[in-house]
Amino acid sequence: NILEHQKLVSKLEFISSDVNLASNLIESSLKNDGCIFFCGNGGSAADSQHLAAEFTGRFVRERKAISGLALTTDTSTLTAIGNDYGYDEIFARQIEGLAKSGDCLVVISTSGNSTNIVRAIHKAKEIGVITVGLLGKDGGKIKDICDVSVVVPSQSTARIQEMHILIGHTWCEVVDELF
């Protein structure tokens, strides 16, 4: 595991321009009083919550709170939307109700093929929300519909998730420096 992890870390230099571009979009949204929304399923839902907490709380240094929100945390909302509209709408419906033009949606998916995330991206684009994909494998369907996609070059879900947190922490460090 450790050797696989180290090999994959060394490959991140090949996607560093995408990481930086995504960072610039997040930074731009925040500088214009935008909110950064996060969503994902399973382990990626946990990563969404982790990163949103780093924004709203703090990462390393003391700074003002940043508007970050995981769309995976409100069980009443998730179950109501899932019940009334279906699981595929749980994120899109929240984006429709909460997001505004200039906000940023960071979607996290190891496969890049989750229908509920694809629908959230389409809804975000209708509103004028910036979209960033943090993906794995070949990027799936999501790769080509986000404004920027960061695709971790691996087939291993565990290794992809490890890199997602590393990349997410990189974005958190940028946010710490801004505010």
C-alpha positions as CSV (number, residue, x, y, z in Angstrom):
1,N,0.0,0.0,0.0
2,I,2.7,2.4,0.9
3,L,4.7,1.7,-2.2
4,E,1.6,2.1,-4.4
5,H,0.8,5.4,-2.6
6,Q,4.4,6.7,-3.1
7,K,4.3,5.8,-6.9
8,L,1.0,7.6,-7.3
9,V,2.2,10.7,-5.5
10,S,5.1,10.9,-7.9
11,K,2.6,10.9,-10.8
12,L,0.7,14.0,-9.4
13,E,3.2,16.3,-11.1
14,F,1.5,15.3,-14.4
15,I,-1.8,16.8,-13.2
16,S,-0.4,19.7,-11.3
17,S,-1.6,22.2,-13.9
18,D,-5.2,21.0,-13.4
19,V,-4.8,21.2,-9.6
20,N,-3.6,24.8,-10.0
21,L,-6.4,25.7,-12.4
22,A,-9.0,24.3,-10.0
23,S,-7.4,26.2,-7.2
24,N,-7.6,29.4,-9.2
25,L,-11.4,28.8,-9.8
26,I,-12.0,28.1,-6.1
27,E,-10.0,31.2,-5.1
28,S,-11.9,33.4,-7.6
29,S,-15.2,32.2,-6.3
30,L,-14.2,32.9,-2.7
31,K,-12.8,36.4,-3.5
32,N,-16.2,37.2,-4.9
33,D,-18.0,36.1,-1.8
34,G,-18.9,32.7,-3.3
35,C,-19.7,29.5,-1.4
36,I,-17.8,26.3,-2.2
37,F,-20.1,23.4,-2.2
38,F,-18.8,19.8,-2.0
39,C,-20.6,16.5,-2.9
40,G,-19.7,12.9,-3.4
41,N,-21.0,9.4,-2.5
42,G,-19.6,6.9,0.1
43,G,-16.0,7.7,0.9
44,S,-16.2,10.7,-1.4
45,A,-19.1,12.0,0.8
46,A,-16.8,11.8,3.8
47,D,-14.1,13.6,1.9
48,S,-16.6,16.3,1.0
49,Q,-17.5,16.8,4.6
50,H,-13.8,16.8,5.6
51,L,-12.9,19.5,3.1
52,A,-15.9,21.6,3.8
53,A,-15.0,21.5,7.5
54,E,-11.4,22.7,6.7
55,F,-12.9,25.7,4.8
56,T,-15.5,26.7,7.4
57,G,-13.3,25.9,10.4
58,R,-9.7,26.2,9.6
59,F,-6.9,24.3,8.0
60,V,-3.6,25.2,9.5
61,R,-3.6,28.8,10.5
62,E,-6.1,31.1,12.1
63,R,-8.2,33.0,9.5
64,K,-11.8,34.0,9.0
65,A,-14.3,31.3,8.3
66,I,-14.8,30.5,4.6
67,S,-18.1,29.6,3.1
68,G,-17.9,25.8,2.5
69,L,-20.7,23.4,2.6
70,A,-21.0,19.6,2.1
71,L,-24.2,18.6,0.4
72,T,-23.9,15.2,2.1
73,T,-24.7,16.1,5.7
74,D,-28.3,17.0,6.1
75,T,-30.1,13.6,6.5
76,S,-33.6,15.2,6.5
77,T,-32.9,17.0,3.2
78,L,-31.2,13.9,1.6
79,T,-34.0,11.6,2.6
80,A,-36.8,14.0,1.6
81,I,-35.3,14.7,-1.8
82,G,-34.5,11.0,-2.2
83,N,-38.1,10.0,-1.3
84,D,-39.8,12.7,-3.3
85,Y,-37.6,13.0,-6.4
86,G,-35.2,10.0,-6.3
87,Y,-31.6,9.5,-5.2
88,D,-30.3,10.9,-8.5
89,E,-31.6,14.4,-7.5
90,I,-30.2,14.7,-4.0
91,F,-27.4,17.1,-5.0
92,A,-29.0,18.9,-7.9
93,R,-32.0,19.9,-5.8
94,Q,-29.8,21.3,-3.1
95,I,-27.7,23.2,-5.7
96,E,-30.9,24.6,-7.1
97,G,-32.1,25.8,-3.7
98,L,-28.8,27.0,-2.2
99,A,-26.3,28.0,-4.9
100,K,-26.0,31.3,-6.8
101,S,-24.0,32.3,-9.8
102,G,-20.3,32.6,-9.0
103,D,-20.4,29.9,-6.4
104,C,-18.3,26.8,-6.9
105,L,-19.3,23.1,-6.8
106,V,-16.5,20.6,-6.1
107,V,-17.6,17.1,-7.0
108,I,-15.6,14.2,-5.8
109,S,-15.9,10.8,-7.5
110,T,-13.5,8.0,-7.9
111,S,-15.3,6.6,-11.0
112,G,-16.6,9.9,-12.5
113,N,-19.9,8.2,-13.4
114,S,-22.3,8.9,-10.5
115,T,-25.7,10.0,-11.9
116,N,-26.5,12.2,-8.9
117,I,-23.3,14.1,-9.4
118,V,-23.7,14.5,-13.1
119,R,-27.2,16.0,-12.5
120,A,-25.8,18.3,-9.9
121,I,-23.2,19.6,-12.4
122,H,-25.8,20.2,-15.0
123,K,-28.0,22.1,-12.5
124,A,-24.9,24.1,-11.3
125,K,-24.1,25.1,-14.9
126,E,-27.7,26.3,-15.4
127,I,-27.3,28.7,-12.4
128,G,-23.8,29.9,-13.4
129,V,-21.9,27.9,-10.7
130,I,-18.3,27.0,-11.4
131,T,-17.7,23.3,-11.4
132,V,-14.6,21.4,-10.4
133,G,-14.3,17.6,-10.7
134,L,-11.9,15.7,-8.4
135,L,-12.0,12.3,-10.1
136,G,-10.2,9.0,-10.6
137,K,-9.7,6.3,-13.2
138,D,-10.4,7.8,-16.6
139,G,-12.6,10.6,-15.2
140,G,-15.8,9.0,-16.5
141,K,-18.7,11.0,-17.7
142,I,-17.9,13.9,-15.3
143,K,-14.5,14.7,-16.7
144,D,-15.8,16.5,-19.8
145,I,-18.7,18.4,-18.2
146,C,-16.8,20.2,-15.4
147,D,-15.1,23.5,-15.9
148,V,-11.9,21.9,-14.6
149,S,-11.4,18.2,-13.9
150,V,-8.5,16.8,-11.9
151,V,-8.2,13.1,-12.7
152,V,-6.0,11.0,-10.4
153,P,-4.3,8.5,-12.7
154,S,-5.1,5.3,-10.9
155,Q,-7.6,2.4,-10.9
156,S,-7.4,1.8,-7.2
157,T,-10.3,3.5,-5.3
158,A,-8.2,3.6,-2.0
159,R,-5.2,5.3,-3.7
160,I,-7.5,7.7,-5.6
161,Q,-9.2,8.7,-2.3
162,E,-5.8,9.3,-0.7
163,M,-4.8,11.6,-3.5
164,H,-8.1,13.4,-3.3
165,I,-7.4,14.4,0.2
166,L,-3.9,15.4,-0.6
167,I,-5.2,17.6,-3.5
168,G,-8.0,18.9,-1.3
169,H,-5.5,19.9,1.4
170,T,-3.5,21.7,-1.2
171,W,-6.6,23.8,-2.0
172,C,-7.1,24.4,1.7
173,E,-3.6,25.7,2.0
174,V,-4.3,28.2,-0.8
175,V,-7.4,29.3,1.0
176,D,-5.4,29.7,4.3
177,E,-3.0,32.0,2.4
178,L,-5.8,34.1,0.9
179,F,-7.7,34.9,4.1
